[in-house]
Amino acid sequence: MVKKSFVVYFGILIIILDQITKYIAKSSLELNQSIPIIKNFFHITLTTNTGAGFGLLKDNNSVITFITILILGFIFFYHDKIPKKGK
Protein backbone atom coordinates (compact mmCIF):
# COMPACT_ATOMS: atom_id res chain seq x y z
CA MET A 1 0.00 0.00 0.00
CA VAL A 2 1.34 3.39 -0.99
CA LYS A 3 1.45 5.83 1.89
CA LYS A 4 -0.55 9.03 1.47
CA SER A 5 2.41 11.17 2.47
CA PHE A 6 4.50 9.75 -0.41
CA VAL A 7 1.79 10.65 -2.90
CA VAL A 8 1.52 14.17 -1.47
CA TYR A 9 5.29 14.72 -1.51
CA PHE A 10 5.58 13.32 -5.02
CA GLY A 11 2.81 15.64 -6.19
CA ILE A 12 4.53 18.63 -4.60
CA LEU A 13 7.82 17.64 -6.29
CA ILE A 14 6.10 17.46 -9.69
CA ILE A 15 4.51 20.89 -9.18
CA ILE A 16 7.86 22.41 -8.17
CA LEU A 17 9.63 20.91 -11.20
CA ASP A 18 6.83 22.17 -13.44
CA GLN A 19 7.14 25.71 -12.09
CA ILE A 20 10.96 25.68 -12.40
CA THR A 21 10.68 24.56 -16.03
CA LYS A 22 8.16 27.31 -16.77
CA TYR A 23 10.36 29.93 -15.09
CA ILE A 24 13.41 28.87 -17.11
CA ALA A 25 11.41 28.87 -20.36
CA LYS A 26 9.92 32.32 -19.71
CA SER A 27 13.27 33.83 -18.79
CA SER A 28 15.24 32.41 -21.73
CA LEU A 29 12.79 32.01 -24.65
CA GLU A 30 10.67 34.21 -26.87
CA LEU A 31 7.07 33.17 -27.55
CA ASN A 32 6.93 30.07 -29.82
CA GLN A 33 10.73 29.64 -29.70
CA SER A 34 12.05 26.10 -29.07
CA ILE A 35 15.06 24.67 -27.29
CA PRO A 36 16.04 21.13 -28.35
CA ILE A 37 16.58 18.91 -25.31
CA ILE A 38 16.97 15.68 -27.28
CA LYS A 39 17.67 16.49 -30.93
CA ASN A 40 14.81 15.58 -33.31
CA PHE A 41 12.85 14.09 -30.42
CA PHE A 42 12.15 16.43 -27.47
CA HIS A 43 12.02 20.23 -27.53
CA ILE A 44 10.78 22.79 -25.00
CA THR A 45 8.66 25.47 -26.68
CA LEU A 46 7.28 28.57 -24.96
CA THR A 47 3.61 29.04 -25.74
CA THR A 48 0.50 30.27 -23.93
CA ASN A 49 -2.90 28.76 -23.22
CA THR A 50 -5.62 30.99 -21.79
CA GLY A 51 -8.04 28.11 -21.28
CA ALA A 52 -8.16 24.63 -19.82
CA GLY A 53 -6.58 21.56 -21.38
CA PHE A 54 -6.39 21.63 -25.19
CA GLY A 55 -7.66 25.23 -25.22
CA LEU A 56 -11.13 24.41 -23.88
CA LEU A 57 -13.00 27.44 -22.49
CA LYS A 58 -10.45 29.83 -24.01
CA ASP A 59 -10.39 33.25 -22.29
CA ASN A 60 -12.98 32.11 -19.71
CA ASN A 61 -10.78 31.97 -16.62
CA SER A 62 -13.65 32.91 -14.28
CA VAL A 63 -15.67 29.89 -15.48
CA ILE A 64 -12.64 27.60 -15.04
CA THR A 65 -12.04 29.00 -11.54
CA PHE A 66 -15.70 28.49 -10.57
CA ILE A 67 -15.71 24.90 -11.83
CA THR A 68 -12.43 24.20 -9.98
CA ILE A 69 -13.83 25.55 -6.71
CA LEU A 70 -16.97 23.42 -7.10
CA ILE A 71 -14.94 20.27 -7.75
CA LEU A 72 -12.59 20.93 -4.82
CA GLY A 73 -15.56 21.56 -2.53
CA PHE A 74 -17.12 18.27 -3.65
CA ILE A 75 -13.85 16.40 -3.02
CA PHE A 76 -13.32 17.90 0.44
CA PHE A 77 -16.95 17.33 1.45
CA TYR A 78 -17.10 13.68 0.37
CA HIS A 79 -13.50 12.64 1.16
CA ASP A 80 -14.29 11.49 4.70
CA LYS A 81 -17.52 9.77 3.61
CA ILE A 82 -15.75 7.27 1.34
CA PRO A 83 -15.42 3.90 3.12
CA LYS A 84 -11.84 2.93 3.86
CA LYS A 85 -10.55 -0.55 3.05
CA GLY A 86 -9.80 -2.70 6.05
CA LYS A 87 -12.15 -0.86 8.42
C-alpha positions, 0 to 999 in steps of 0.5 A: 500500500502506498502511503498518502504522504509519499503521494503528497510529496511526489505531487509537490515535487512534480509541481515544483519541477513544473514551475521551475521549467516554466520559469526557465522557459519564460526567462530564456525564450521568446514566444513560440521559440524552441530549445532542443533537449533531445535532438529531433525528439524532445524540444521545449517550446514557450507558448501560452494557453488561456483556457483549460486543457487543449484550449477548452473554455479559451479566455474564460478563466472565471468559469474555469475558476468556478468549476475548480472551486466546485470540484474541490468543494465536492472532493473535500466534502465527500472525502471522509464519507468514502469507506476505507478498506480494512475498516 
